[in-house]
Structure formats: C-alpha cells, structure tokens
Amino acid sequence: MTHKVELLDVDKASVNLANIISETPLNYSARLSEIYQANIYLKREDLQPVRSYKIRGSYNLMSKIAQKSKIKEVVTASAGNHAQGVALSAANLKIKAVIFMPITTPLQKISRVKHFGKKWVDIRIVGANFDISCDAAVDYAKKRGAAFVHPFDDVDIITGQATIALEIVEKLKGSIDMVVCPVGGGGLISGISSYMKQVSPKTEIVAVEPEGAAAFNESLRKGKVVKLKELDTFVDGVAVKKVGNITFDISKKLVSKSLVVPVGKVCSTMIDLYQNEGIIAEPAGALSISVLDELAKKIKGKTVVCIVSGGNNDILRYPEILEKSLIYEGLKHYFLIEFAQKPGQLRAFVNKALGPDDDIVRFEYAQKTEKEKGSALVGIQLERKADYPKLLSRLDKIGLNYTVLSENEQLYSYLI
C-alpha cells in the first residue's frame, strides 16, 4: 500500500492546531550563512510550548480520536517529546493518557510530561529503550481496548508534522533548495518530504541520524525496513531500533541524501549553538546543523532550512555532553599508565611527558597487584588536537608502559 500526505489535510491540520501550537520562527542565521556562504535558516521547533514539534502530530491525531469515538483513554510510548505532546493534548481534550517511557528517558522530560498532563496522564517507566517500551504500550492498549497513539507511524501524526513544511513555504515563498531534517521513527521527515515535494519538487530533503541509531539509513541501504541489533540511546529523541512502515513507505523515494553523524560531533554542535546562537538544543535538535560542513560544497549560494526539532535537554547531561565533545574534538584522552613503584616515576611523567599546555583532568590509581608496579587511569586534556602525537612521543621516550583507552572500546566503556 502506498501512503501519501494530502495537501488539503495539511491545511486542515494547520487550522486545527492554530490555538494549540506556536507558529515557530524561521530564523536566518547570519553566522552560519557566512561560514557556509549560503542562506541558512533555522526552523525553531524548540520554541513550541512543549519544546519540540511532536505536539503537532499528537494533537492532530488525538483531536480526531476525540471527535470520531467515545474513547476516553489513549495509550502511547515515547522517549520524551511525543509524550509531552500527548500529555498537553490529553489535558486540552480531557482524555486520559497512559504513557509508557523507557528508563533511559531524562528526568527533565518526565517532569515536563507530568507538568503538561497534570491529572490526565499516568506515566509507566518500562524497558531499556523506546522499542521495548512501545511493545509494552501496544500490549496494554489491546488489553484495555484503548486507542494507541503511535509516536510516528500514523498518517494523521505525519500530517500534523507536515504543517512545519507548510509554515516554511509560507515564510520563504521563493526557492527552497534544501531542507535538512533529523530522523528517528520517520514521522517528521515523511511529513516534511511529502509536503515539500508536492509544492516544491526541486527542494532536496536530507536526512540526518546519529551513529548507533541510524535505522533509517540502514533501511534505505537495504531497501526495506530493518531493525537494528544494537542501539545507542544518547540522542534519545531519535533513538529507535526500527523506523515506521508507513513513514518509510512515504519518505524512501523522497529523501535525496541520508547522513550519519558521530555523537561527539552532535555534542560539539549543541555547545556551538548555545555559545554562538543562544539556542538550547537537545541532541536530536542539533542533528541538522551538525552536518552542514559535510554539505558545504553543495549548499554554497543556496537556501537551506535546518529543522531544530527540540530543546528538551536536562541540564544534568551537560558534563557528559562536554566530555563527548572534547573527545570528538581530539582534546581529551584517557590512558592506563603503568608506574613502577619507585621514587621519581610520577614526577618524570608530569615534567617530561606533559606539554606546557596539557592538563591532567583525572588521575586514579587502580588496585595494585604487585609491589613493584601499579597502574593509574589518567585523563589528559590538550589545548590543541595537534599536540596529541607529541604527547605520545614523549610517553614513549621516557619508557612508560601505557594503553590508549580509546583504542580498546570495551575497556574504555568500563573505566570511563
């Protein structure tokens, strides 16, 4: 079955959402435009009442459920943003919502769901990731005879998300050369690509996913929906093992390019957006901007819209975000260094191995198994990425036995 988003339905959804959502700004970024010699616009869905675009689809679907049936309870699963959209919709429509959320959901998002839903929501924390939580929610809905509000794989959800494209077209009016869009389950990109290709066929749609959660990219590569064996949930807003069947059916022929970006690079983009644009983006919200450098040659002189999909980021995550950014930028490195238990070893390391701008940011002795030697976990932060080979050279010169932890992923994950 071939699915399609109808333009008339998008217009109706826009009217339906008028008193619920904000028509978010389409900000011209002078800084990014100068860097890439292009016209870069940021569609600020992080400025929605629920700080993400998800309210568009959830309310569009739930309002139809409320109109067409006597159902007084809906069930959904979400890692956070869709849950907030469902919670606010439930409170406005006075429908009870049972929301299943995985244990990896940031506390900030759980708190916001409670805030928006008030007495109308019942939160269930179930499963190590979205897919497990979703299975539990579907099972619960069947047993209760409740309507299941899918986070992405529903035409009414997709149509609600397509109202973003409608707003972009109404604001820019002229040529839109490219829209760069983050992808999780595919609801956003299928809505945007379907609408854009009908009203602006020459507009290229670029999909972006993080490493470790690139289910859409893998499905495009295989030509069918596939389920990832492993899932990195750090970019929680797009962390799904499998994209939707409907969303994939809509978007597979409409997406011009699919890119996968390292998580550390996403973290660096988040920091850059905060420091230079004043935008507090969640990891998923920074995805579209994080690939502009890869598109630099292609977008020169063009008009490009990046979807900032959300800004629900827990402040407690920032130390980890900064850590991942520094490691990606090549400025922070971890070693397991073996020191002989004799005077002068540590002094030699500090005086002869470290450069003038190098800084020890972590030093922990591991349990000693021998009297003659002992290992220490050492974290070193550099001023410049280019200083790293010099550091290794000095470590070799003074004869220290060491292991670079980043080269041993299992050991790195265990110790850091």
N, C-alpha and C positions, 0 to 999 in steps of 0.2 A: 504493500500500500504506500502510495506517495502522499506525503503530508505537505501542506502549504499554509503560510500565514496570509490571510486575506487583508488587503489594504483597508477595506471598509470596516473590518473587525478591529483593526488597529485604531482607526479613527474613533470607533465606539468605545474602545478601551480607554483612550485618552480622555474622552468626556467623562467616563465612569470614574476615572482616577482623579479628576480635577480637584476635588475637595479633600483628597487623602494624601496625595504626594506633593512634593515640590517640583516645579519645572526647573531642574538644576541648571546652574550656569554652564556655558560653554566658554571657558576661559582661554584667551590667547596667551600663550607663554612666550614672552619676548626672549627670555633667556634660552630656552630650548630651541626656539626658532633661529636664533643667532648661531647657536652651536651647530645645528644641522642644516643651516641655510635653507630652511623650509618654513612653511606656515603651520606651526604646531598648536593644536587646540586640545584642551583637556576637558572632557565631559565629566563634571564633578558629581558623580552619584554618591560620593562620600558625604555630601551635604543633604541627603534625604533625611527625613525625621528619624528613620531607623539606621542612618549612616550607610546604607547600601541600596542598590537598585532592586533588591528582592521584593520589596513591598509592591512593586508594580504587578508582577505576576501573581503573587499570592492573593492580593485583594481582587484582581480581575477574576480569578477562578472562584474564590470564596463568595464573592457577591453573587455570582451566577448560581452557586450551590444554594445560597440562601433564598434566591428568587424562585428556583425551579422545584425545590423539595422542602419537606418538613424536617429535614435532618438538623438536629440541634448540637451535633458533635462532629468535629473533624479531627483527623489524626495526621501527623506529619513526622518527618525526620529531618534533622538539619544539624550542621556543624556550627550554626550560629546566626548567620544573616537571614536565611529563609525563615528560621524560627522567629526572629524578631518581626518579620513581615507578617507571618501568620498570627503572631500574638497581637499586633496592633489591629490587624483586620478582624480578629475574633472579638476584640473589645469594641470595635466600631459596629460590627454586625450583631453583637450579642450572641455569639455562638461559642460553645465550649470547645477548646482546642487541647488535645493531648499531644505533647511534643516530645519526641524521642531525640536525645542528643548524645553523641559519643563522649567517652570520658576524656578525650583529648580537647574538648571544647574549652577555650579560655574562659576563666571565671567572669571576665568583663562581659562576655556575650550572654552568659547565663543570667547574670544580673539584669542586663538590659531586656531580656525576654520577660522576666518577672515584672519589670517596670512597665513595659508596654501592655502586657496581657492582664496584669492585675488578677482579679478573681476568675477570669475567664480561661486561664491556662493551667495545665497540670504538666509539669516537667518530669520526664523519666530519663535518667542518665544510664544508658545501656550501650555496651560494645566498645571495642578498642578503636573503631573508626566508623565513618559515616555508613559504609555499606552494611556492617553488622547491625548498626542502629536502625537503618532503613528496613532491613528484613524483619526486625522485631516489630517495627511500627506497622508494616503491612499485615503481619500476622494478627496483631492486636485489632486493627481496623476490621478485618474479616470476621473476627470473633464477636466484635461489638456491633457489626452492621453499620459502621460509621464510614463517612466519606474520607478517602485518603487524598490529601493534598500533596501531590508529588513536587519535590523541590525544583524539578526541571523538565521531566518528560511528560508534558501535557500541553496540548495546543493552546489552551487558554492561558497557561503560565507563560508560554513562549510569546503569545500575542501581547501580553502585558509588558514583557521585556522589550518588545519591538517598539513600544512608544518612545524609547530612548532614541532610536533612529529617526522617528518622526520629528522629534524636537531638534535633532541635529540638522536635518534637512531644512526645517522651517527657519532656523537661525542663520545658517550659512548661505542657503539659497543657491549660490553658484556651484562651481565644480568642487567635488569632494573626491580627492584622488585615492585616499586610503583611510580605513578605519582599523585600528589595532585593538584587539579585544581579548581579555583573559578568558580562559575556558576551564570549567570544572565539569559539570554534567552536560553542558552544552545548551542550556536554556537561553542564555544571553546571546551567544554567538549565532544560534539558529534564528532567533528573533531579529537581531540586527541585520544579519546577512540576507535573510529572506526579504525584509522590507527594503533595504538599500538596493538590492539587485533588481527590484521591480521599478523603483523610482529613479535610480542612478546606476544603470548597468555597468558603467565603466569603473565604478568605485571598487578598489581591491579590498578584500577583507583578510586581515592577518590574525591568525590565532596564536595565543601565547600560553604556555603551560610551564610549570616548574619541573626540574629534574626530579624523578622519583614519584611523580604524579601526572604523567603525560599520557593519560588514557586515550584522549582524542587523537593525538599524534600517532600513537601506536595503531589505533583503529584505522586511520587514514592509510597508514603504511600497509596494513593487512587487507584493506578493502572491506572490512566488516567490523562490527562492534566486538571488541575483545576485552577481557578482564585482566587487569594487572595482577601479577602474582604477589608483588610487594608494593607497599605504599608509604611514601614519606608524607606525614601529616603536618609538617611545619607550616606550609602555606595552606592553612586549614580551610580557607574559603573556596578552594578548588580541589581539595583532596578527596577524590573519588576513584575507586578502582575501575569503574565502568561508566562510560557515557550513556545517555539515553538512546533508545532505539529510534524514537521519533526525532529527537534533536539531531542525531547523526544522519538520519534519512534526509532531513531538510538541508543541513549545512555541508555535507560531504562534497557536493559539487559546486558550492558557492564560495568556499574558502580558497583564497588564492595561494596562501602560504601558511604553514604551521611551524612555529618555532618553539624550542625548548630551552629554558634559561636556567643556569645554576642558582640554587637557593641563596648562596652567598652574594651573588650579583643582585638578586631581588632585595636583599637586606641593604646593600650599598645604595640602591635606588631609593629605598624608603628614607634613609638618612639624608640623601641628597635632596629629596623632595621637601623634607622638613626644614633643612637648613637654608635652602635657596628659594623655595616656593611657599613655605609656610603651610604645607599640606601634610596632615597626619593621615597617612595611608596605611591600611593593613597590608600584609604581604601580597594578597591577591590583587589589591588595589594598585600596587606598584608594578605589576607584571607588564602592562602595556608600554610603560615608559622605559622599562629595563632593556627592551630590545631595539630601541631607536638607533643605537650605534651599529647594530647589525644591518639595519635598513638604510643607513646614511647615504650611500651612493644612489639608491633607488628613489629616495624621497626628496632629493635636492630640488628646490624650486617648486615642490608640490604642497598641496594642502592635506594635512594629516590630522585625524582625530584619534586621540588615545582615551579609552574608557577607564576612568579611575573608579573602579567598581565598588569600593567600600573603604570605610575608615574606622572599622571596629577593631582597634588594636589595644590589647591590655598593656598598660604601662610596665607591668612586671616582666614583660617579654623583652624589653629593650636591652638589658645586658646580654641576652642571647643573640639578639639581632646585631648588636655591635660586635660581638665575638665572631659571628659568622661572616660579617662584612670584612673585618680585619684579616681573617684567614683567607677569604677570597681575594682580597687586595694584595696578598702576599706580605703582609706586615706583621703577622703574628704566627709564631711557630712553636711547636712543642717537641721536646726531646726527652728520652730516657737516657740519662748520662750515668755512667759507672765511675764512681770516685774511689780511689784507693784510700784506705783508712790510715793516712799518714799526714803529718803537718804540711801545709802549703798547697794541697790539691785544689781546694776551693778558691784560694787566693789566686792561683795560676789561672783558673777558669775566668774569674772576674777581671783580672788585669790583662790577660793575654788573649782570651777568646772573644770577649765582648768588644765591640767597637765603641767609639766615643758617644754615639747617639743611641746605642742599643740599651734596652731596659729589661730587667728581669721582672716579669709580672706574675710569676708563680714559681715556687720552689718548695717541693715536698719530698722529704726522704721516704723512700719505700722501705718496707720491712727488711732488715739486714739478715742475710742467711749465712754470711761469712764474716769473720773478724777482720779479714784483710781488705774487704771492699764492700761498697754499698751503693745502691742505685738511687737516683733522685729524679723526680718528674720536674722538668724545668720548662717554663714558658717564657719566650723572649719576644718582645715587640720591637720592631725596627722602625726607623724614621723613613726609610726608603726601601722599596722592593728590591732594588739593585744591590742592597747591602747583604742579601742572603747568601750568595755564593762566597762572599768574603768571610762571612761568619763560619760557614762550613770549612773553608780552607784553614782558618785559624784553629778550629776544633781539631782538625786532622794534624796540624803542625805541632800542637802540644801533646798529642798522643792520647787523647781521651777516647774511651770506647763509648759510642753513643748510638742510639737508634732514633731516626726521624719518625715520629709517630704518624704523621700524615701518610707515610708510605705503607703503614700497616693499619688498615681501616678498622679491623676488629679490635686491635689493641688500643687504637685511638678512641674508639667509641666507649671502651671500657674505662679508660683512665680520665678522659676529659668530660 
